[in-house]
Amino acid sequence: MPRDLPTLVFVGIKNCVVALDDHSGVELWRTQLRGSDYVTVVWDGQALFAANSGEVWRLNPLTGELIWHNGLKGLGRGLVTLASSRVAGVSSDTLTAAAKRKRDQDASTTAVVATA
């Protein structure tokens, strides 16, 4: 988020995601989801995700506007947990390079062990 925007706290409660200003506690927006009372919320540094009753939404963190929705068809209506492979402040190129270094290191270790 740009630095001139308020720091937000995202709350999942009673079929809603609510954004609060971190400094004042003032509600900035509220988005109604369909489903159950329990709402899981994840902010990964770039994207805001919410889930409940077996469904997942991506919301605009500044407005609460829906970006996309996935009903996860065929998986039921249970609780949903969320995680993201994105790391705040780390680009996917950095993660890809780190993964390649790890694979190369593992391959060279395996080669050394195999020749010993």
LINQUIVEN-V573920 format. One line per field, one symbol per residue. burial: 1 if it has 24 or more other C-alpha atoms within 12 Angstrom, else 0. Layout:
burial = ???
This chain:
burial = 00000001111110111111000000011111111001111110001111111111111111010000000000000001000000000000000000000000000000000000
